[in-house]
Amino acid sequence: MKLIVISGRSGSGKSTALNALEDEGFSCIDNFPAGLLPQLIQSNLEAKIIQDLAVCIDARNLPKDLEQLPQRLKALDQIDLKIQVIFLDAFADTLIQRFSETRRRHPLTHLFHDLREAIDMEREVLAVVSELADLQIDTTTLTGADLVEMIKVRVINKSANSMSLLFRSFAFKNGVPTDSDFVFDVRCLPNPYWQKDLRSLTGADQAVRNFLDSQPVATLLANDICSFLETWLSEFEKTNRAYLTVAIGCTGGQHRSVYMVERLATHFSQKYPDVLVRHQETNIATNAMR
């Protein structure tokens, strides 16, 4: 039996993630009191209900229950139960925009706290859950459909006993993705943007790839990143790490970072069965398993 705990700040997509799991056969409960997790699991075991469970635990919980969540999950880990904690988040400005569009009330707003203060406070309230997360997902640039696909690919269809790797390109001008485990800066590479015939293309186009492949510094950097990751991914695997996100950034997120992500993903897909590519600033259709 599996137990997936969904958490994150309000507006980050928790309901969408929970619905995606429900569509895949999980028995899902929203706004679940963290203090009742042991009773929920025990009742299912006693009733011999072998059904995968997903619960959403958020800032509406009592502070005491959130503080005791690590101990409760550790106790549950002693039985035949596979537990994953997934934490969703987004940039504060994005969360504010989403609340403005839906006109929903944030659960932590009241007479003494406005929306931004409530969103910042929520990060502190959920810090203990965030630290437990096996997988963190930055939904700042994701649509609902993107998030559903991410849950299906990285959680539902993940190969057993294999680390899921996500290589993500991004633009430094728009901020570093909050779910990054490793961040590499490739702005030191020659920029194809300054080549008129390459400016409108992306790093996934052959002409841009040929240009950067011809630059010795690009191959040197790619080899150094590969060597670093090959060394340390194996160490993370020894700790049973299930998910890892590698973010590659350049100025605009169109040429150099896309090129490097594609190159790294091709290399690591030879060893890891679950390699996902996402290009945050472009519409390149490569957001699928390699």
N, C-alpha and C positions, 0 to 999 in steps of 0.2 A: 504494500500500500504506500502511496505517495502522499505527502503533505506539502503543499506549496503555500507559503505565506507571501501575500502581496502587500506592499506598503509603499509609502511615498507621500509627498506633499499634495494637498488638494489641488486638483486641476492638472495633475501630471498624467492622468490616464489610467488610474487604478480600476475603475469600472470597466473600461474597455478591455484591459488585460484579463479581468475576472470573467467577463463574458466570453472572451476567446477560449479560456480554459473550460468553461461550461459547455461550449460548443464541441469541445474535444472529449467530453464525457466525464469531466470532473464534477463532483458535488461541491457547489460554491456557496459561500456565506459572506455577505458584505457586512462591514462594521462589526466584526466579531470581537467580543471581549477577550483580550489576551489571557486573562486569568482563568478562562474556562477551557483552554486548549487540552489540558490533561483529561478532563471529563469528556470532551468531545471524542478524543481518540479512544479512551477506555470504553465508552458506550458503543462505538463502532466495533471494537474488538469483541466485546461481550455478545453483541448481536450477530457477530460473524459477518459483518458487512464489509466486504473487501472492495471498497470503492475509493478511488483517488479523491483526495480532498483539497480544496483551495479556499483559504480564508483571507479576507482583507482586514488588516490590523492597522489603524491609522491614529491620528492625533485625538480622536474622540474618546480613546481609551483613557482610563485612569492612569495618572503618572506612575503610581506604584506598580500597576500591572505591566506597563512598558519596561520599567526598571528590572522587573523580575523575569522578563521574557527570555533572556539568555539562559538562565538557569532552567526554565521550563523546557526549552528546546533541547538543552543538553540532556535532561532527564528522559525526554521522549526518544532521543537518539539511541538509548540503550535497548529499545525494543526494535522489532523488525519493521522499521519505518524509514523511508527515504524522505528527508526533509530538505527543501530548498527555500531560501528567502530571496525574494526579488524586490528591489527597491527602485521606484520610478521617481524621476525628478526632472526639472526644467529650470531655465533661467527665470529669475523672479519677474522680469518684465513680461515674459511669455505667459506666466501664470496669471499675472494681473490682467493681461489682455483677454485671456480665456474667461476669466470671471466677468469681465466687462461685457463680453459677447453673450454669455449665457445668463447674466444678471442673477447668478446664484450667490448666496451668502456664504462667506467663508466660515467654517465652524469655530474659528478662534476670534472672529471679530466681535466687538461689543463697544460700549460707549467710550472705552478708554483706548482702543486700538483700531487704527484704520486698516485697510486691506494690506498694504505693504508691510506694516508692522506685524500683522497676523501671519503673513507668509514667512517673514524672517523668523518669527517666534516658532513657527511650526518646524523649521529646520532643527532648532535646538531641542524641541520636544521629541522629535523622531531620531535624534542622533544615535541613540542606543540601537535602534532597529537598523539604521543605515550601516552601522559598523558590523552587523551580523550578515549583511547581504552577500549571497553567493554571486548574484548578478545585479549590476546597477545599469539602468537604461535611462539615457538622457533623451527625453521626448520633445525637446525644444523645437526641432525641425521635423518631427514625425507627424503624419496624419494618423487618424484612427486606423485606417487600413494598413499603414506602415507598421504601427505598433502590433496589430493582430498578426501580421506576417512575421514580425520579430519574435513574438511569443511562440508561434508555431515552429519556426526554424530553430531558434536557440534553446527552447525549452521542451516542446512536445516531441520534435523529431531529432533531438540530439542523440548522437550515437552513445551507447553505454560505455562507460569507462574511458571516455576520450574527452580531452579538453576542447571546448568550443572557442574558436578564435574569431574575433571580429576585427578586421582592418578597416579603419574609417579615415577618409580624407576630410579636411576641413580648412577654413580660412581663419587665420589668426585675427583678422580684422573683425570677425563676428564672435570671437571668444572660443576658448578651448572647451570641447565637450566635457560635461561634468562626469561622464561615466568612464573616462579614460584611465587605464591602468598604466600604460606607458605613452609618453608623448615625444615625438621626434619632429624637429624643425628642419625642413629641407629648403628654407629660403636662401641657403648658401649656394644652391645650384643655379646655373644659368637659366634665366627666365624666358621661356618660349613666347611669352606675351609680347616681347619686344621684336619678335619676328613677324612681320606683317602677314605672311601667309599662314602663320600658326595661331595668330591671336584669337580667332573665332573657334578654334578647335579645343579639345580637351586632352588630358594626359592619356586617355584611352584610345585616342586616334593614332594610327600607325605613323603618320608624319611627325607627330610630337614625340612618339616613342623613339623613332629613328634619330631625331635631333638630340634627345637626352642620352640615348645609348652611345652616341658618338662622343659624349663628354666624359673623359676619364674620371672626373670627380664624381659623376653620378654613379658610375659602377663602384667606385671606392666607397661611397657612402652607403649604397645598397648592401655591399658585402659586409661592411662594419655593422649595420643594423641587423642583418641576418645572423652574423656571428654572435652578437650580443643576445638576441632573442633565443637562438639555439642553446646557448649556455644556460639562460635563466628560465626558459619555459620548462626545461626538464626538472629544475628545482621546484618550480610551482607545482608540477605534476606530482612530485613526491609528497606534497601536502594535500593531495586530492582536490586541487583547485579545478573547478568545473568550467569556469568561464574566464576569458581574459580579452580585454579590448586594447588594441594598439591604434593610437591616433597619429596621423601624419599631417602636419600642417604646412601651408605656404601662405603667401599673401592673400590670394584670391580664391584658393581652393579649387582651381580649375585645371592647372597644368601639372606642376611639379609634384604636388601631393597626390594627385590622382595617379600619375605615372608610377610613383613609388609604391602606393598601395597595391596597384595591379601587379607590380613586379614581386612584391613581398608575398602577396596572396598566392600567386602562381608557384612560388618557391615552397611555401609551407603547406600547400595543399597536397604535395607529394608525400608528406608524413602524417598530416592530421586530416581525418575524414570530414571534420566540421569546420570549414573555413568560410566565413561570411564576409562579403565586401559591401561597404556602404560609402557612397560619395555624397557628402552632406550639402555641397554647394552646387551640384549639377544634377541633371535628370538622366544620367547614364543608367541604363537598365542592367546593372550587374549586382543587384541586391539579392543574390541567391547563393545557395551552397555551391562550393567548388567540388 
